Amino acid sequence: MSEISMIIEKIKKFRDERDWMQFHDAKNMAVSIILEASELLEHFQWKTTEEVEKYARQNHAAIKDEIADIALYLFELADNLGIDLIAAMDEKLKKNEMKYPVEKAKGKHTKYNKL
């Protein structure tokens, strides 16, 4: 069993022991991902690049927890919808390679349709 499969099983066990599947429909999971992402973003709000670097070192554990919350919800949502998250990410990277060819996109932050 892969590490991904093992963590998904742990997530489901945690959820099911608490009878929470009833609350974990796709809409609520997507909302939860955004809420947790907002909590992550709050750590960086109003800070300069230098302040962020220092803050991130000093608050590593709290930031790590927020990132983990996002990942837990994301992995569960993908599993609930029957999406192989690793395969989906691999497919998306291939699509992005087509949208952002190195010779056009290297060193630029321009959106693909404006390259």
C-alpha positions in Angstrom: 0.0 0.0 0.0 1.4 3.4 -1.0 1.8 6.3 1.5 -1.0 8.1 -0.2 -3.4 5.1 0.2 -2.4 4.8 3.8 -3.1 8.4 4.6 -6.4 8.3 2.8 -7.4 5.2 4.9 -6.4 7.1 8.1 -8.5 10.1 7.0 -11.5 7.9 6.4 -11.0 6.0 9.6 -10.9 9.3 11.6 -14.0 10.6 9.7 -16.0 7.4 10.0 -15.3 6.8 13.7 -17.0 10.2 14.3 -19.8 9.6 11.8 -18.8 12.7 9.9 -19.3 11.4 6.3 -22.8 12.8 6.6 -21.2 16.3 6.6 -18.5 15.6 4.0 -20.4 16.1 0.7 -18.4 17.7 -2.1 -19.7 21.3 -1.5 -18.8 21.2 2.2 -15.4 19.7 1.5 -14.7 22.4 -1.1 -15.8 25.1 1.2 -13.6 23.6 4.0 -10.6 23.7 1.6 -11.1 27.4 0.9 -11.6 28.2 4.6 -8.4 26.4 5.5 -6.6 28.1 2.6 -7.8 31.4 4.0 -6.4 30.6 7.4 -3.0 29.8 5.7 -3.1 33.1 3.8 -3.8 35.0 7.0 -0.3 34.1 8.2 1.1 36.1 5.3 -1.3 39.0 5.1 0.2 42.5 5.1 3.8 41.3 5.4 6.7 42.1 3.1 8.7 39.4 1.5 11.3 39.8 4.2 8.7 39.7 7.0 7.2 36.6 5.5 10.5 34.8 5.5 11.1 35.6 9.2 7.5 34.9 10.2 7.5 31.5 8.4 10.6 30.4 10.3 9.2 31.5 13.6 5.7 30.1 13.0 6.6 26.9 11.1 4.4 24.6 13.1 1.3 26.7 12.8 1.8 27.1 9.0 2.5 23.3 8.7 -0.8 22.6 10.5 -2.8 24.8 8.0 -1.1 23.2 5.0 -2.0 19.8 6.5 -5.6 20.8 7.0 -5.9 21.8 3.4 -4.3 18.5 2.2 -6.5 16.4 4.5 -9.6 17.9 3.0 -8.3 17.8 -0.5 -7.3 14.1 -0.3 -10.7 13.2 1.2 -12.6 15.2 -1.4 -10.7 13.5 -4.2 -11.3 10.1 -2.7 -15.0 10.8 -2.1 -15.3 11.8 -5.8 -13.4 8.8 -7.1 -10.5 10.9 -8.3 -7.0 9.5 -8.1 -5.3 12.7 -7.0 -1.8 11.7 -8.0 -2.9 10.8 -11.5 -5.0 14.0 -11.7 -1.9 16.0 -10.7 0.2 14.2 -13.3 -2.4 14.9 -16.0 -2.6 18.5 -15.0 1.1 19.0 -15.2 1.1 17.6 -18.7 -1.6 20.0 -19.7 0.3 22.9 -18.1 3.4 21.8 -20.1 1.4 22.4 -23.2 0.0 25.7 -22.0 3.3 27.0 -20.8 6.1 25.8 -23.1 9.5 26.6 -21.7 10.6 28.7 -24.7 7.6 31.0 -24.1 7.1 30.9 -20.4 10.6 30.7 -18.8 11.1 33.5 -16.3 7.6 35.0 -17.0 4.5 35.0 -14.9 2.2 35.8 -17.9 -1.0 33.7 -18.2 -0.8 31.1 -21.0 -3.3 32.9 -23.3 -1.1 36.0 -23.3 2.3 34.4 -24.0 
